[in-house]
C-alpha cells in the first residue's frame, strides 16, 4: 500500500525537524491536557451538584395545588364560543391532598419507589425570649431518611428519635446557635392556630445552607397536623424513584392521573440546570480557543515543511507521484503531530487531574476543607483526542493542498 | 518511435506572452542517444520537460511510445512518467532524509509491483552497475557531487523506463565526474539499448552522442545524426 511510503516520508521529514515538531506537539498536548483537566473539573462538579440536587430533595413532590385554575364549565361546554366571563373566582377547594394515605400506599407498591406524606407550614420557635420563624415539615422519619440528606447531615441526635420522644423536634445548626437551643432543651413552638406546644430538641442538622439551617424544622406528621390544626391532612407527597432521570415523565404521569401539581427535581431546578448548559458552553469555547492556537502551530510547521520541501515535492512529482500522494504525505504529518499531541496530552491531562485532586481549599461558610470533585471517566480523554485530531486535519489540509499544487517545472527551472 | 512530437509549441501566458518552443517536430527511436544543445534561453530545457510530460504544450502533441498524451489529466501523465520516463536533473534532488538505497527504491514503491526484497535487490543491482554498491546506506549529504548524480541516475532507472531524460546532467560536475556520467549514459545506450535524451551546453557531451538537435529561439535549426 502506498500510504506506508507516504507515512515513511512523512515521519522522516518530521524527524528532521525535531524541535519544531516538538513545539507543535506540545501545543496540541497542552490543549488536550487542559481540556481534559477543565472538563473533568466542570463535569465532575456538575455531577456532584446534580447529585446534591437529586439527593437533598425528593425527586418528585406532589402538592395540594393545581397547575392551572380550573376552567369554568361554560368554556368546557363551548370550547370555540365567544364567551367572556368577568370577575369569576376559581372554585375553592379544601387544602390538602385527598385520600393521601391510599396514594402513598399505591406509590409504595411500585418497585424502588419510596413515597411519604408530609405536611408543611409555618411556625415560630421561641426559646429564652427569642423568636425565630421557621418552616415546619411533618414527616415520617423512616422514609425521610431515604428522601433527603438530612439524616446523614445530623450533627447530633437523629430523625428516629422523633418517634421515641413525645413531641420531639429536629432543628438546624443555625437555629440552634441563634436561640442557644441545644440537644434535649425544651423549645416553645407557636403555631398560627394559636396552639403553643413545648417540644424537645432531639436532633440538630447542618446541611450547609443558611436558609435551611436557620429556618427549617422537622416534626412527626401527626404533630404537624396538630400544630397546624389540619387533622388527617397532608399537603405534600414526596417521592423518590429508582432512576432520577425519569422524574419528569414520572411526575407528568402522576399529575395527569391525580390532577395535583407534581414537581420533578428538574422542574424545580430548571434555572440551575440551564446554568450548566451555559457553563459547558463556556468551557468548550475556552478549550476550542486553546485548540485553535494549537492548530495554528500545526499549520505553521506543515507550511514550513512544505515551503522547504518544494524541491523534493517537485522531484517526486517528476518521478510520477500523483498530486494526491503529495497531499497525503503532508496530511499524514499533520495527523502525526495530532496523534503525538493527543497521546502526550492524555498524559498531561492525567497528571493535571492527579495534581488537582490533591488540592483542598476552604469555602466560606463550610466547616470542612473542600476539594474538586472530578470526573474520572474516559469521556474527556476521548473528546479531547477527537478535538486534537480534527484540529490537526483541518490545520494540515491547506498547506498539504498547496503542496499538491506545486508545479514541478517551476521548481526545477528555478533551481537549474 | 519512443518519443514523437508534432508541431509542439509552448507559450507561457504572462503579461507579455513568452514563446518557449515553437513548431517542434522531433522523433526519437528506441536506442538513440540524443543531445539537445543551444544557447541560454533557446528552449532546450522547456522542450525536455514537454517530452517528459512535466509540461503540456500549448499547441501540437507529444506521443510517448506511440501513445498520444493530449487531453490526459495530471494523474494519467504522472502514471506515464512513473512507468516510462526517468529524469536526471542538473541538481540531484535526492531526498535528504533517506539513504541512497531508499532514494532509489522510492519510484519502485510508488509503482508497487515489486516486493520489498525484490525492490532492494533491484536497487543494489542498479547501484552495482554504476559502481556505487558500497554506498547504499549513506545519506546524500555524505556523498560527492559525482556520486550523488550517479545515485540520481540509478533512481531514474528504478522502474526500467523506456526513455531517460537528462537536463544538464553534468552541469554541476567537474570534468572528471562529467566524463564518468557521460560514459554511464553512453553505456546505458550501447549495452542496454536505452533511449537517452540529454540537454547540455557542453560540447564534449554533445560530441559523445549519436544525434544532436540544436535549438535557437525555440526552434530546431539543426538535427544531425552521426555514425
Interface residues (C-beta under 8 A of the other chain):
Chain A: X1 X2 X5 X9 X12 X13 X15 X16 X311 X312 X314 X315 X316 X317 X318 X319 X320 X321 X322 X323 X324 X325 X408 X409 X412 X413 X415 X416
Chain B: X45 X49 X52 X54 X55 X74 X75 X78 X79 X80 X81 X82 X83 X85 X87 X89 X90 X91 X93 X95 X96 X97 X98 X106 X107 X109 X110 X111 X112 X155 X159 X167 X168 X171
